[in-house]
Amino acid sequence: MKYIVKQIMESDYGCEERPEGYIAMDKVILRDGDGQEISMEIPDKELYEKDINEGDWVYFDVNNQVFKEK
């Protein structure tokens, strides 16, 4: 199933330091073709590496890895 990325919410840490080895996660709101919305946490780095932005269509493989539809 494919989803449109409705919103990406990056975590705000203010002036707190992140623990060593911490992986920054973004909350991503997705909507399917039937209008149902779900939210997932996806590593911030992965969204940047795959150039996934609000308004993009994405899908997930059997391992729950996100991919941008071309």
C-alpha positions in Angstrom: 0.0 0.0 0.0 1.2 3.5 -0.7 0.8 6.6 1.5 1.1 10.3 1.0 3.3 12.1 3.6 1.0 14.6 5.2 3.4 15.9 7.9 6.9 15.4 9.3 7.5 16.4 12.9 11.1 16.6 13.9 11.9 16.2 17.6 12.8 19.3 19.5 15.4 18.9 22.2 15.9 22.5 23.1 19.3 22.8 24.7 19.4 19.3 26.0 22.2 17.0 24.8 21.3 13.8 23.1 22.7 10.6 24.6 25.6 9.0 22.8 24.4 6.7 20.1 20.9 8.2 20.0 19.1 8.0 16.7 16.9 11.0 16.0 13.4 9.9 15.0 10.7 12.0 13.3 7.0 11.4 13.7 5.5 11.1 10.2 1.8 11.3 9.5 0.8 9.3 6.5 -2.6 9.0 4.7 -3.6 6.1 2.4 -5.7 6.3 -0.7 -8.9 5.7 1.4 -8.2 8.7 3.6 -7.1 6.7 6.6 -4.2 8.3 8.6 -1.5 6.6 10.5 1.6 7.8 12.2 5.0 6.2 12.3 8.4 7.1 13.7 11.1 7.0 11.1 14.8 7.9 11.5 15.5 11.5 10.5 18.6 10.5 8.7 16.7 8.0 6.6 14.2 10.6 5.5 17.0 12.9 4.4 19.0 10.1 2.6 15.9 9.0 0.7 14.8 12.6 0.0 11.3 12.0 1.6 9.4 15.2 2.2 5.8 16.3 2.9 3.6 15.7 -0.2 5.7 12.7 -1.4 4.1 9.2 -1.9 5.9 6.4 -0.1 5.5 2.7 0.5 7.0 0.1 2.8 8.6 -3.2 2.1 8.1 -6.5 4.1 10.8 -5.3 6.5 8.9 -2.0 7.1 11.6 0.0 5.3 10.2 3.2 3.7 10.8 4.0 0.1 9.8 7.1 -2.0 7.6 6.3 -5.0 9.1 7.6 -8.2 
